Amino acid sequence: MRSESKAQIRERPRRRSYDPAFKRALVAKTLEPGASVARIAREHGINANQLFTWRRRQLLTERSASSDRQEGEPAALVPVTVLAEEPTPGSAPGVTVGQGEIEIRLGKAQIRIRGAADPATLQLILASLRR
């Protein structure tokens, strides 16, 4: 067994920590037209892969924040009134045949259901929109 003095034992280098404002400023530089991520990273003494990671995380954060806010307006529920229809002769009980239309708009997404809408399908669609 070899004994080493404390002076000979090398400590692992600690990870560098960067200020969030510094990260945002560098990412903003990379988003300018004609900017080179590798050049910007080299100028600031960091690895280009690290800067690409900061950039990806910031863009994902901004994208999720903008999708949570729908054009600056909070989501709101609207009142709905369900009217009972008279069953027509020959139709099965509980089944309604109609020519209505349901349209749901959320941000840039649009869902349109025409004709008779199955209650189970509507429930599935509305549950998916809550996520």
N, C-alpha and C positions, 0 to 999 in steps of 0.2 A: 504494500500500500504506500502510496506516495503522499507525503504531507506537503501542503502548500500554505504559505503564509497568507494573511488577509490581503496583503498588497498585491499578491499574484492573482487572486480571484477577480475575474472581471464581471462586473454587473451588467445585466442586460440593459440596453438603452431604453429609456422610458418613451412612451408614445407622445408625440407632440399634440398639443391641444390648440385649436384655432378658435378665435372669437367668431361667433355667428355673423356679426356684421362684416368681418373680413371675408367669410365664405360667400355671403350674399353679394358683396361688391365684386369678387372675382367671377362669380357665376354671371352677374349682369354684364361684365366685360365680354364673356364668351358668347353672349346672346346678341351682341352687336353685329351688324352685317360685315362680313369679311374677316371676322375674328378667328384666330387660330388658338384652339384650346391648348395645344402643346406649347406654343410660344408663350402664352400667358402663364402657364404653369412654370415653365423654365425661368421666366423673368422674376417669379416670386419664390423660387426655390422649392417648389413642391412637385410631386409626381403627377403627370398628366392623368393617370388613372384615378387618382384621388380627386382631382378637379372634375373629371367626368362623373364620378360618384356623387359629388356635391350637387352638380348640375342636375343629374337625374332625380335625386331626392327632392330638390327644390321645385322642379317642374311637376313632379307627381303631387307634391303638397299643394301647389297652386291650382293644379287641375282638379283635385278632390275638393278644395275649398270653393272653387267656382261652380262645381256641379252641385254642391250642397246648397248654395245660394242660387235660386232660379231668377236670373236677371235682376238681382237685387231685391226681390220680393220674397217674403216668407211664404211658405206653402200654407194654404188655407182650405178647409173643407167647405163645401157648398151644400145647402139644404137640398134634399131629394124628396119628392113625393111619389109614392107608388100608387097607381090607380088600378083597381081591379077591372078586368075585362069580362064581358059576358061570354061564356063558352059557346062556341058554334056547334050545331048538331054534327055528330060524327067525330068530333075531336076528343081525344083522350082527356080524362080529368087531370088537372094539374099541369097540362101542357098548353102553353099560350103561343099562338102563331101570330106574329106581328111583323110589321115592316118598318120598325123604328130604327134609330141609329144612335149609337153612343160614341162620343168623341172625347178623348182625354189628351190634354197637352201638358207636358212637363218639360220646360226648357225647350230644347230642340227636338225632343222625342214627341211622337204623336201616335196614339192608338185609336183606331176607328173600328167599331163593330157594327155591322149592318144586319138587318133582319132579326130573326128570333135569337135571343141571347140565352144560352143555357146558364142557369144560376150557378152551377158548379164551376163553369168556365169563368164567369164574371168574378166569382170569389177567388179563384186562382190568380187572375190578372190583378185584382186589387191587392191581394196579399203580396204579390211580387213587387208592386209599386211602393209598398211600405218600406222595403229594404233599401 
